[in-house]
Amino acid sequence: MSPRFTQEKDLSEAVRVSWLGHAMFLLEDGSGHRLVTDPYGEGVGYSLPRLKADIVLVSHDHFDHANVGLVEGEPRVVREAGKTEIDGVVIEGFSTFHDASGGKERGPNTVFRIRMQGLTFIHLGDLGHLLGKDLVSELKGADVLFVPVGGTFTVDDRQAAELVKALAPRIAVPMHFRNAGCNFPILTEEPFLARFSAVERVEKRPVYIDPRELPEPTLILVLDFID
């Protein structure tokens, strides 16, 4: 396991990213912002964490992505498409679908782009289809892409790999896959990882993303969930 992303860094120079399991991440910067994506509820398999945040993003209103009450404090909740700025953090939502049938099976999904302390993050939520050319062009070249890879309820390993190659982030972080914490009947991360040669794993710790130290071309960075 590589130590280069887990070595603690000054948050005035880097964003700390913690994977709490499933599609839930905590992003923290040097201005004190704490942003949580897709907080899950009971029934996913992970233990429910205790945490505070000032911003919560919800990609869609399903129990494993929309447990806003889990997050302590009085966070600003963003669910919709469009542009929102919260104390210097710029969030843009893009309307997509949770399935390949225009939402007829599982409804809508919002892809979020987050601009935070000089870095751009994209969280695909429970995206269920490949993206059109216009949206690929809009989202291409982010610093970090959070991509679901488990299939069944989202894109599968092949589609996830196509998305990573099309969007060309500096770092792609797989999420929403079966592991020791998730009891969903979905794929593990392994079929997705097998499609790439540049893969690194990190231990059960946060990672620090420094805009001056971004890899190129795309690195697949596999986090272990923090419980």
N, C-alpha and C positions, 0 to 999 in steps of 0.2 A: 504493500500500500504506500502511495506517495505522500510525503509530508508537505509538499510545496503549497497545497491549498489549505491545509489545516493548521499551519503555523500562524499563531495569533498575530494580527496586524492592527495598527491604529485605525479606528473607524473614521477618522478624518480623511483617510486615504483609500479605504476599501469598504465594501459592503459585506456584512456577515450574513451568510445564508445557512439556515438550519432546516433540514427536512424532517418534518414531524410525522411523516407517513402519508401514503395515498397521494393526494394532490395538494397537500397542505405544507406550505413553506412559511418560514418567518424570515423577513428581510429587515436588517437593522443597519442604520448609517450613523455617521458622526454627528448629525443634527438631532439625534434622539428619536428619529422616526422608527416606528415598529409596524411593519406591514405584514399581514397574514393573508394567505390565499386559501380559498376553499376549505374552511374548517369542517371536519367530518363529525358525525354523531356516533351513537352507539350502533353496534352491529357490523362495523367494518372489520373489527378484530384488534385494532390498535387500542392501547390504553388512552383514555382521553387526557391530554395534557392540561396543565394550568398555565395560562399565559395572559399577558396584557398586550394590547396593541392600540394604535390610534387610527389605523386604516385596515379594513377588511374587504377583500375582493371575493365575490361570489360568481362563479361562472354560470351556474344554473341551480335551480331550486330543488335539488334532490338531497336526501338525508345525509349522504356521504360527502357533500360539498357545501352545505348551506347552514351548518350549525353555528350561526352567528352568536348565540347565547353562550357558547363555550368561551368566547374571548372577553376577558374582564376589561373594565374601564368603560369609556363611552366612545367606542370607535366609530369613525365615519365609514358607512358601508356603501360600497359601489357595486352595483349589479348590471348596470345598463351600458349599452353602446354609447359612444360619444366621448368627449374629452372632459376631464375633471382635473383640477389642480388643487392639491391639499398641502398647504404650507411648503410649497416648493417641489413637492413630488407630483409629477405629471403622469396621469393615468389615462390611457385611451382604450376604449372597448370597441371590439369589432364583432358584429353579429355573424354567427355561424350556426351549425346544427350539431346535435348530439348523435346523429345517425346519418346514413347516406341517402335518406329518403326525404330530405327537406324538412326534417323535424317531425314527420308523421309518426315515427316510432317512439322517440324519446324526447322530443321537444327541442327548444333552442339551446344554444351554448354561446357564451361570450368569451372571445379570446382577448386577453389583456396585454397591452404594452405598458411597461412601467419605466419611467425615466427617473433615476434616483442617484444622486451624487455622482453624476458624470457617467453612469452606466445605464444600459438599456436591457431590460429583462422582458421576455415574452412568456406568458403562461397560457398554454393552449386549452386548459380546462379539460372537459370530456369531449374533445373534438371527435366527431365520428366520420369524417370524410377528408379527402384531400382538398387543398385550397385552390381557388381559381387564380389565374395569372395576375390579376390586378392586386389581390390581397397578398400573394407571394411577393410581388414587387414592393408593396407597402411595408411588409414586415421583414424583408430580407436584411441580413447583416447585423442582427442584434448581438449583444455581448453574451447573453445567456438565454437559452431556450429551455423551458420546462415542457417536456413532451410525454404524453401518455403512450405506453407501449404494450399494454396487456391484452388488447383486443376485447372481443365480446361486447363491451359497452362503449368502446372507443375504437380508434384506429388500431390495427394490429401491428405486428413487428415490421412487416414489409412496408406498410403505409407510413408508419412512423419514421422509418429510415428514409423514405422518399421525401417526407417533409423536412427532415434534417438536412438532406442534401440540397433541397430547393431553397430553404431559408438560410442556409450557410451561416449559422451562428459561430461565434468563437468557441463557445462551450455549449454542449447539449446535455441536459440532465434528465435521465429517464424517470418517470413517475407512473403511478397507477398500474402497478404490477403485483403479482402474487409473491408473498414472501412470508417470513415467520410472523409478521404482524398483521397480515391481511389474509382473511379467509375467503375472499371472493374467488369464484371459479374462472379465473383469468390466467393468462400466461405469466411466467416469470420474466425477468429481464433478459434471460439468456438468448432467446431467439433474436431479439433486437441487437444485442451486443455482438452476436456472431456476424453481423453484417458490416462491422467496422473493424479497422485495425488499430486506430488510435483510441485506446480505452484505458482509463485509470479508475481505480477504486480508492475510496477513502474510508477510514474507520468511522465509528459512531461519534462523530464530532461535527461542529459547524465548519463550513469552509469560508474562506475570505477571498473575495473577488476584487482584485486590484486592477484598475483600468490600464496600468502600466505594464502588467504582466500577463496579458491575455494570450493564449496559445493561437497558433495559426498553422495549418488549416484547422477545421473543427476537431475539438477533443470531446469525446464522450466521457463525462465525469459521473461516476456511479456513487451516489451517497448511500450510507446506511442510516436508516431512520433513527432518530433520537427519541428514546422513550423515558 
